[in-house]
């Protein structure tokens, strides 16, 4: 791949990834409630979703879908409603993702729950599709094999996305540590729940 294009691609996508959005907010929320290590399962689902969107965008499927926005409606509302429901449970200090007063008796969200949460958030965001449709083509060289270029670009995208997700999740864990010093479990759940509800609404109406 052209090194000049690559040198422009990396900072462009890092800036876009580090900008607060649904996935980053979700990473920060889970960093607060379940910790960075368990949030890695959500990140796995999110990265698979991002890779899916990037690949389909590059081969033109996204352009077709964007002409028929109703395709996104079901995923958007189901995904948004699910995240909002989880957020309400967290706000009430209930559910698998809320911080519990007694961790020994708490049931944690499964890996499948977390992977699904990340994947749905990534693929059900029309703005994400539009972003890849707009930004990927300028970095593709028509004179070179498309598959090899996409492999490099998507690998870079996923690395940058993972770095940003880890930054946000670590920030959430740090916030939790500060607030938990005062024993503010209910406050932490309400902050995390409010963020989760916001992500759900953002997904549904975005």
C-alpha positions as CSV (number, residue, x, y, z in Angstrom):
1,X,0.0,0.0,0.0
2,X,1.2,3.6,-0.8
3,X,3.1,4.9,2.3
4,X,1.8,8.4,1.7
5,X,-1.8,7.2,1.8
6,X,-1.0,5.1,4.8
7,X,0.5,8.0,6.7
8,X,-2.7,9.9,6.2
9,X,-5.0,7.0,6.9
10,X,-3.6,6.2,10.4
11,X,-4.1,9.7,12.0
12,X,-7.5,10.1,10.2
13,X,-9.0,6.9,11.6
14,X,-7.4,7.3,15.0
15,X,-9.0,10.8,15.3
16,X,-12.4,9.4,14.2
17,X,-12.1,6.4,16.6
18,X,-11.1,8.4,19.6
19,X,-14.0,10.8,19.2
20,X,-16.7,9.9,21.7
21,X,-19.4,7.8,20.1
22,X,-21.8,4.9,20.9
23,X,-19.1,2.2,21.1
24,X,-16.7,4.3,23.1
25,X,-19.4,5.3,25.6
26,X,-20.4,1.6,25.9
27,X,-16.7,0.7,26.5
28,X,-16.5,3.4,29.3
29,X,-19.7,2.2,30.8
30,X,-18.6,-1.4,31.0
31,X,-15.2,-0.4,32.3
32,X,-17.0,1.2,35.1
33,X,-19.3,-1.7,35.9
34,X,-17.6,-5.0,35.0
35,X,-14.0,-3.9,34.5
36,X,-11.7,-3.7,31.5
37,X,-10.9,-7.4,31.4
38,X,-14.5,-8.6,31.0
39,X,-15.3,-5.6,28.7
40,X,-12.9,-7.2,26.3
41,X,-15.7,-9.6,25.2
42,X,-17.8,-6.6,24.3
43,X,-14.8,-5.2,22.4
44,X,-14.4,-8.5,20.5
45,X,-18.0,-8.2,19.3
46,X,-17.6,-4.6,18.4
47,X,-14.4,-5.2,16.4
48,X,-16.2,-8.0,14.5
49,X,-19.0,-5.6,13.8
50,X,-16.6,-2.9,12.6
51,X,-14.8,-5.3,10.4
52,X,-18.1,-6.4,8.9
53,X,-19.2,-2.9,8.2
54,X,-15.8,-2.0,6.7
55,X,-15.7,-5.0,4.4
56,X,-19.3,-4.5,3.2
57,X,-18.8,-0.8,2.7
58,X,-15.7,-1.4,0.7
59,X,-17.4,-3.8,-1.7
60,X,-20.4,-1.5,-2.1
61,X,-23.1,-3.3,-0.1
62,X,-23.3,-0.4,2.3
63,X,-24.1,2.0,-0.6
64,X,-27.1,-0.1,-1.5
65,X,-28.2,-0.3,2.1
66,X,-27.9,3.4,2.6
67,X,-30.4,3.9,-0.3
68,X,-32.9,1.8,1.6
69,X,-32.5,3.1,5.2
70,X,-35.5,1.0,6.3
71,X,-33.1,-2.0,6.4
72,X,-31.6,-0.5,9.5
73,X,-34.8,0.3,11.3
74,X,-35.4,-3.1,12.9
75,X,-31.8,-3.5,14.1
76,X,-31.6,0.1,15.3
77,X,-34.8,-0.1,17.4
78,X,-34.2,-3.6,18.7
79,X,-30.6,-2.8,19.6
80,X,-31.5,0.6,21.1
81,X,-34.3,-0.9,23.1
82,X,-32.1,-3.7,24.4
83,X,-29.3,-1.3,25.5
84,X,-31.9,1.1,27.1
85,X,-33.4,-1.9,29.0
86,X,-29.9,-2.9,30.3
87,X,-29.4,0.8,31.3
88,X,-32.6,0.9,33.2
89,X,-31.6,-2.2,35.1
90,X,-28.2,-0.8,35.9
91,X,-29.8,2.5,37.1
92,X,-31.9,0.4,39.5
93,X,-28.8,-1.6,40.6
94,X,-30.3,-4.7,39.0
95,X,-29.3,-7.0,36.2
96,X,-26.0,-8.7,35.3
97,X,-24.0,-5.6,34.4
98,X,-24.8,-3.5,37.5
99,X,-22.3,-3.2,40.3
100,X,-23.5,-5.3,43.2
101,X,-23.1,-4.6,46.9
102,X,-22.4,-8.3,47.4
103,X,-20.3,-9.6,44.4
104,X,-20.4,-13.1,45.7
105,X,-24.1,-13.5,45.0
106,X,-24.2,-11.5,41.8
107,X,-24.7,-13.2,38.4
108,X,-22.4,-11.7,35.7
109,X,-23.3,-11.1,32.1
110,X,-22.2,-14.0,29.9
111,X,-19.5,-13.7,27.2
112,X,-22.2,-14.1,24.5
113,X,-24.2,-11.2,26.1
114,X,-21.2,-9.0,25.9
115,X,-20.1,-10.0,22.4
116,X,-23.7,-9.5,21.1
117,X,-23.9,-6.1,22.7
118,X,-20.7,-4.9,21.0
119,X,-21.6,-6.4,17.7
120,X,-25.1,-5.0,17.5
121,X,-23.9,-1.6,18.6
122,X,-21.3,-1.6,15.8
123,X,-23.5,-2.9,12.9
124,X,-26.8,-1.1,13.7
125,X,-25.3,2.4,13.4
126,X,-26.1,3.9,10.0
127,X,-23.6,6.7,10.7
128,X,-20.9,4.1,10.9
129,X,-21.8,2.7,7.5
130,X,-21.9,6.2,6.0
131,X,-18.5,7.0,7.5
132,X,-16.9,3.9,5.9
133,X,-18.5,4.5,2.6
134,X,-17.2,8.1,2.6
135,X,-13.7,7.5,4.0
136,X,-12.5,4.1,2.7
137,X,-12.5,4.7,-1.0
138,X,-10.0,7.6,-1.0
139,X,-7.5,5.3,0.6
140,X,-7.9,2.5,-2.0
141,X,-5.7,2.3,-5.1
142,X,-7.6,1.1,-8.1
143,X,-4.3,-0.2,-9.7
144,X,-3.5,-2.6,-6.8
145,X,-5.3,-5.7,-5.7
146,X,-8.3,-4.8,-3.6
147,X,-8.1,-7.7,-1.2
148,X,-4.6,-7.0,0.0
149,X,-5.3,-3.3,0.5
150,X,-8.5,-4.0,2.4
151,X,-6.7,-6.5,4.6
152,X,-4.1,-3.9,5.6
153,X,-6.6,-1.1,6.1
154,X,-9.1,-3.2,8.1
155,X,-6.3,-4.5,10.3
156,X,-5.2,-1.0,11.0
157,X,-8.7,0.1,11.7
158,X,-9.3,-2.7,14.2
159,X,-6.0,-2.0,16.0
160,X,-6.9,1.7,16.3
161,X,-10.4,0.9,17.4
162,X,-9.2,-1.5,20.1
163,X,-6.7,1.0,21.4
164,X,-9.4,3.6,21.7
165,X,-11.9,1.2,23.3
166,X,-9.2,0.3,25.9
167,X,-8.6,4.0,26.6
168,X,-12.3,4.6,27.3
169,X,-12.7,1.4,29.3
170,X,-9.7,2.2,31.4
171,X,-11.1,5.7,32.0
172,X,-14.3,4.1,33.2
173,X,-12.5,1.8,35.6
174,X,-10.5,4.8,37.0
175,X,-13.8,6.7,37.5
176,X,-15.2,3.8,39.3
177,X,-12.2,3.5,41.6
178,X,-12.5,7.2,42.5
179,X,-16.2,7.0,43.3
180,X,-16.1,3.6,45.0
181,X,-13.7,5.1,47.6
182,X,-16.7,6.7,49.1
183,X,-18.9,3.6,48.7
184,X,-21.1,5.2,46.1
185,X,-22.3,1.9,44.5
186,X,-25.8,3.3,43.7
187,X,-24.3,6.4,42.2
188,X,-22.0,4.4,40.0
189,X,-24.9,2.3,38.8
190,X,-26.9,5.4,38.0
191,X,-24.1,7.0,36.1
192,X,-23.4,3.8,34.1
193,X,-27.1,3.2,33.6
194,X,-27.7,6.7,32.4
195,X,-24.8,6.3,29.9
196,X,-26.2,3.0,28.7
197,X,-29.7,4.4,28.3
198,X,-28.1,7.3,26.3
199,X,-26.3,4.9,24.0
200,X,-29.6,3.0,23.4
201,X,-31.5,6.2,22.6
202,X,-28.6,7.4,20.4
203,X,-28.6,4.1,18.5
204,X,-32.4,4.2,18.0
205,X,-32.7,7.8,16.8
206,X,-29.3,8.3,15.3
